[in-house]
């Protein structure tokens, strides 16, 4: 098939995007899926740019947001947009759900949606953000367990200058409680920098910072990189959540538990 990178062609139907992905796979090109939801922000643009850095990549963005956002997506010189409607793809809801495995928050429905998009587009690669670290791990588990020949690429969380992770949920935080929202990232940063003292000190540090901001955390937990039990020494992931009004904010950071950043040799 004749193909030119960066045209941002819109494929309206499952049949057409499937044909596009299948044809490109036959040429040996990596077909990279960036699965987005119904809103667009700087974190999503970072995922798209990471996908474009994969050598020879054909980048497909699946997006359920407004058509007005297509122009912004095309500015990134992506190759294809699949503007899906969840109600059309899954008119009865997702009836067969893949288990997300152990995690702090249920991931099954989101994992199933990602797998569905991989099936529709025929992608060889998928790019996800570590803001949703639990989803990253859960999708990788699914790819492994279902023997799907798809490579997952994760992108570090994109943050605003004040440290707040960029997400649709964080953008919706009212201005009057924004300072309180910032305490979540501040608490995780403080906790991560106490990593050399062990898990108990890390959790106490996070909790104390949040309490000082007048917030009681919904949870503060340290897990292994696979979301299992945290190691006494080694790389781990620190998670916390707070609720402001009707919005629950989640965030996470990596940390060298029992070692500390200053003890890591450059």
C-alpha positions in Angstrom: 0.0 0.0 0.0 1.1 3.6 -0.6 1.9 5.3 2.7 3.3 8.6 3.8 4.1 9.4 7.4 2.4 12.2 9.4 -0.8 12.6 7.5 -3.1 12.0 10.5 -5.7 10.2 8.4 -9.0 9.7 10.3 -10.4 6.2 10.2 -14.1 6.2 11.2 -14.8 2.5 11.3 -13.4 -0.6 12.9 -13.0 -2.3 9.5 -11.0 0.5 8.0 -8.6 1.0 10.9 -8.1 -2.8 11.1 -7.3 -2.9 7.4 -4.8 0.0 7.9 -3.0 -1.7 10.8 -2.9 -5.0 9.1 -1.5 -3.6 5.9 1.3 -1.8 7.7 2.2 -4.8 9.8 2.8 -6.8 6.6 5.4 -4.2 5.6 7.3 -4.9 8.9 6.8 -1.5 10.3 6.0 -1.2 14.0 2.4 -0.1 14.4 2.2 1.8 17.7 -1.0 2.5 19.5 -1.5 5.4 21.8 -4.9 4.7 23.5 -6.5 7.9 24.8 -9.9 8.6 26.4 -12.1 11.6 26.0 -9.8 14.5 26.8 -6.5 15.8 25.6 -3.7 17.3 27.7 0.1 17.7 27.8 0.6 14.2 29.3 -1.1 12.7 26.2 1.1 14.7 23.9 4.1 13.3 25.7 2.8 9.7 25.0 2.4 10.5 21.3 5.9 12.0 21.1 7.3 8.9 22.8 5.6 6.7 20.2 7.0 8.8 17.4 10.5 8.2 18.7 10.2 4.4 18.1 12.3 3.8 14.9 10.1 3.5 11.8 6.9 3.7 13.9 3.4 4.1 12.4 1.5 5.9 15.2 -2.2 5.4 15.7 -4.1 7.4 18.3 -7.4 6.0 19.4 -9.5 8.9 20.9 -13.0 9.2 22.0 -12.9 13.0 22.6 -14.3 15.8 20.5 -13.5 16.2 16.9 -12.2 19.7 17.6 -9.2 18.0 19.2 -8.2 16.3 15.9 -6.4 19.3 14.7 -4.1 19.3 17.7 -3.4 15.6 17.3 -2.5 16.2 13.7 0.0 18.9 14.7 2.0 16.0 16.2 2.3 14.5 12.7 0.8 11.2 13.7 -0.2 8.7 11.1 -3.8 7.8 12.0 -6.6 8.7 14.3 -9.3 6.3 15.3 -12.2 8.4 16.8 -14.1 5.7 18.6 -17.4 5.9 20.4 -17.5 3.5 23.4 -21.3 3.2 23.1 -20.9 2.0 19.5 -18.0 -0.4 20.1 -19.5 -1.8 23.3 -23.3 -1.2 23.1 -23.9 -3.6 26.0 -20.9 -2.5 28.0 -17.8 -4.6 28.3 -19.3 -8.0 29.0 -16.1 -10.1 29.1 -13.5 -8.5 31.4 -9.9 -9.4 31.8 -8.8 -9.5 35.4 -6.3 -6.8 36.2 -4.6 -8.9 38.8 -3.5 -7.5 42.2 -3.6 -3.7 42.4 -4.8 -0.9 44.6 -7.7 0.1 42.3 -9.7 -2.2 40.0 -8.0 -2.3 36.5 -10.0 -5.0 34.7 -12.2 -2.7 32.6 -9.4 -0.4 31.6 -7.1 -3.4 30.7 -9.9 -4.9 28.6 -10.4 -1.6 26.7 -6.7 -1.4 25.9 -6.7 -5.0 24.7 -9.7 -4.3 22.6 -8.0 -1.4 20.9 -4.9 -3.5 20.3 -7.2 -6.1 18.6 -9.0 -3.4 16.5 -5.8 -1.7 15.3 -3.5 -4.7 15.1 -0.8 -2.7 16.8 2.6 -4.3 17.5 3.4 -1.8 20.3 1.4 0.3 22.8 2.4 3.4 24.8 1.0 4.1 28.3 1.8 6.6 30.9 3.2 5.9 34.4 0.7 8.3 35.9 -1.5 5.2 35.6 1.2 2.8 36.8 -1.2 0.2 37.9 -2.6 0.0 34.4 0.8 -0.2 32.9 1.6 -3.3 35.1 -1.8 -4.8 34.5 -1.6 -4.5 30.7 1.9 -6.0 30.7 0.5 -9.0 32.8 -2.3 -9.4 30.3 0.1 -9.3 27.3 2.3 -11.9 28.9 -0.4 -14.2 30.1 -2.3 -14.1 26.8 0.9 -14.5 24.7 0.1 -11.4 22.7 3.1 -10.3 20.5 2.8 -6.6 21.6 5.6 -4.6 23.2 4.6 -2.1 25.9 6.4 1.2 26.4 5.8 3.3 29.5 6.4 7.0 29.8 7.2 8.8 33.0 4.5 11.0 34.6 4.3 14.5 33.1 4.0 17.1 35.9 3.1 20.8 36.0 5.9 23.2 37.3 4.3 23.0 40.8 4.6 19.2 40.8 1.0 18.3 40.2 0.7 15.3 37.8 -1.1 16.2 34.6 -4.3 14.3 34.2 -7.9 15.0 33.4 -8.9 14.5 37.0 -6.2 16.9 38.3 -7.2 19.5 35.7 -10.8 19.4 37.2 -9.6 20.3 40.7 -11.2 23.6 41.7 -8.8 26.5 42.2 -9.8 27.0 45.8 -8.4 23.5 46.8 -5.5 23.5 44.4 -2.9 24.1 47.1 -4.3 21.2 49.0 -4.1 19.1 45.9 -0.4 20.0 45.6 0.2 18.4 49.0 -0.2 14.9 47.4 2.8 15.3 45.1 4.8 17.1 47.8 4.1 14.2 50.2 5.2 11.6 47.7 8.4 13.5 47.0 9.2 13.8 50.7 8.4 10.1 51.2 10.6 9.0 48.3 13.5 11.1 49.6 13.3 9.2 52.9 13.6 5.9 51.1 16.9 4.9 52.7 15.2 4.7 56.1 12.8 1.9 55.0 9.1 1.5 54.4 7.7 2.5 57.7 9.5 5.9 57.7 8.4 6.5 54.1 4.8 5.9 54.9 5.0 8.0 58.1 6.6 10.9 56.1 3.9 10.9 53.4 1.1 10.8 56.1 2.7 13.6 58.1 3.0 15.9 55.1 -0.6 15.3 54.2 -1.8 15.8 57.7 0.1 19.1 57.9 -1.9 20.1 54.8 -5.1 19.2 56.5 -5.7 16.0 54.5 -6.3 12.5 55.6 -5.0 10.1 52.9 -7.3 7.4 51.5 -4.3 5.2 51.4 -0.5 5.3 51.4 1.2 2.1 50.2 4.5 0.8 48.9 4.5 -2.0 46.4 7.1 -3.9 44.4 7.4 -2.9 40.7 5.0 -5.7 39.9 2.5 -4.4 42.5 3.3 -7.3 44.8 4.9 -6.9 48.2 7.6 -4.3 48.4 11.3 -5.5 48.7 13.2 -4.5 51.8 16.0 -3.3 49.6 15.5 -2.3 46.0 13.3 -0.5 43.5 9.7 -0.1 44.6 6.7 2.1 43.9 5.0 4.5 46.4 1.3 5.1 45.9 -1.1 7.5 47.7 -4.6 8.9 47.2 -6.6 11.8 48.7 -10.2 12.9 48.2 -11.1 16.6 47.7 -14.8 17.1 47.6 -16.1 14.5 45.1 -12.7 14.0 43.4 -10.2 11.3 44.4 -6.7 12.1 43.3 -4.1 9.3 42.8 -0.4 9.7 42.3 2.7 7.5 42.5 6.5 7.7 42.3 9.4 5.3 42.2 11.9 5.0 45.0 15.0 2.9 45.9 13.6 1.4 49.1 16.1 0.9 51.9 18.8 2.4 49.7 18.0 6.1 49.1 18.8 8.2 46.1 22.0 9.6 47.5 23.4 6.1 47.9 22.9 5.2 44.2 26.1 5.4 42.4 26.1 7.5 39.2 
